């Protein structure tokens, strides 16, 4: 993954913005089960101060801004999709109910359980 920043500055809402171009990895699984990895470019506009701070953070971690952003996005997507999968599993369990050993048939009544 690579990142490159244009030297042309533009103004957005009074802030100086430096467009930053980032490559993101795209994985495609073929019918043969092979994973083909390619990169997709995106353009990201950040305020100059934020980009400077991101470069410092990336350098302190020994990586590039592009890799830092890609890793953070991947973690966010995994977190969100992981939550959604867990929610779906839990809702499915609630819908299906639990087998309490009755086979789905109740052979007693409330009154008979509470007789003294």
C-alpha positions as CSV (number, residue, x, y, z in Angstrom):
1,X,0.0,0.0,0.0
2,X,1.3,3.4,-0.9
3,X,0.2,6.9,-0.2
4,X,1.1,10.0,-2.0
5,X,0.1,13.6,-1.4
6,X,-0.4,16.2,-4.0
7,X,1.4,19.5,-3.5
8,X,-1.6,21.5,-4.8
9,X,-3.4,23.0,-1.8
10,X,-7.1,23.7,-1.9
11,X,-9.3,25.5,0.5
12,X,-12.4,23.9,2.1
13,X,-14.4,25.8,4.6
14,X,-11.4,28.1,5.4
15,X,-9.0,25.1,6.1
16,X,-6.1,24.2,3.9
17,X,-6.6,20.7,2.6
18,X,-4.0,18.5,1.0
19,X,-5.5,15.6,-1.0
20,X,-4.0,12.3,0.0
21,X,-4.2,9.3,-2.3
22,X,-4.4,5.9,-0.6
23,X,-4.4,2.4,-2.0
24,X,-6.7,-0.1,-0.3
25,X,-6.5,-3.8,-0.8
26,X,-9.3,-5.6,-2.6
27,X,-9.5,-9.4,-2.3
28,X,-11.4,-11.5,-4.8
29,X,-12.0,-15.2,-4.3
30,X,-12.2,-17.2,-7.5
31,X,-14.1,-20.4,-8.1
32,X,-10.9,-22.4,-7.6
33,X,-10.6,-20.9,-4.2
34,X,-7.7,-18.6,-5.1
35,X,-7.5,-15.2,-3.5
36,X,-6.6,-12.4,-5.9
37,X,-5.4,-9.3,-4.1
38,X,-5.5,-5.9,-5.9
39,X,-5.4,-2.3,-4.7
40,X,-8.1,0.3,-5.2
41,X,-7.1,4.0,-5.0
42,X,-9.2,6.4,-3.0
43,X,-8.7,10.2,-2.6
44,X,-8.9,11.5,0.9
45,X,-8.9,15.2,1.8
46,X,-7.6,16.0,5.2
47,X,-6.8,19.3,7.0
48,X,-3.0,19.9,6.8
49,X,-2.6,19.6,10.6
50,X,-4.4,16.3,10.8
51,X,-2.3,14.9,7.9
52,X,0.9,16.1,9.7
53,X,-0.2,14.4,12.9
54,X,-1.1,11.2,11.0
55,X,2.3,11.1,9.4
56,X,4.0,11.5,12.8
57,X,1.8,8.7,14.2
58,X,2.4,6.4,11.3
59,X,6.2,7.0,11.5
60,X,6.2,6.3,15.2
61,X,4.6,2.9,14.4
62,X,7.0,2.2,11.6
63,X,4.4,2.3,8.9
64,X,2.9,4.6,6.3
65,X,-0.2,6.8,6.5
66,X,-1.8,4.5,3.9
67,X,-1.1,1.4,5.8
68,X,-2.2,3.0,9.1
69,X,-5.6,4.1,7.5
70,X,-6.1,0.7,5.8
71,X,-5.5,-1.2,9.1
72,X,-7.9,1.1,11.0
73,X,-10.6,0.7,8.3
74,X,-10.1,-3.1,8.3
75,X,-10.4,-3.2,12.1
76,X,-13.5,-1.0,12.0
77,X,-15.2,-3.2,9.3
78,X,-14.3,-6.4,11.2
79,X,-15.7,-4.9,14.4
80,X,-18.9,-3.8,12.8
81,X,-19.5,-7.0,10.8
82,X,-18.5,-9.1,13.8
83,X,-21.1,-7.4,15.9
84,X,-23.7,-7.9,13.2
85,X,-22.9,-11.6,12.9
86,X,-23.1,-12.0,16.7
87,X,-26.4,-10.1,16.8
88,X,-27.8,-12.3,14.0
89,X,-26.7,-15.5,15.8
90,X,-28.3,-14.3,19.1
91,X,-31.5,-13.4,17.4
92,X,-31.6,-16.8,15.6
93,X,-31.2,-18.5,18.9
94,X,-34.0,-16.5,20.4
95,X,-36.3,-17.3,17.4
96,X,-35.5,-21.0,17.5
97,X,-35.7,-21.3,21.3
98,X,-33.8,-23.8,23.4
99,X,-34.6,-27.5,23.7
100,X,-35.5,-28.1,27.3
101,X,-35.9,-31.9,26.9
102,X,-39.6,-31.8,26.2
103,X,-39.4,-32.2,22.4
104,X,-41.6,-29.1,22.1
105,X,-44.5,-30.7,24.0
106,X,-45.6,-29.6,27.4
107,X,-47.4,-32.4,29.3
108,X,-48.4,-30.4,32.4
109,X,-50.4,-27.4,33.2
110,X,-49.6,-24.4,35.3
111,X,-52.3,-25.4,37.8
112,X,-51.0,-29.0,38.2
113,X,-47.5,-27.6,38.9
114,X,-48.8,-25.3,41.6
115,X,-51.2,-27.8,43.4
116,X,-50.5,-28.4,47.1
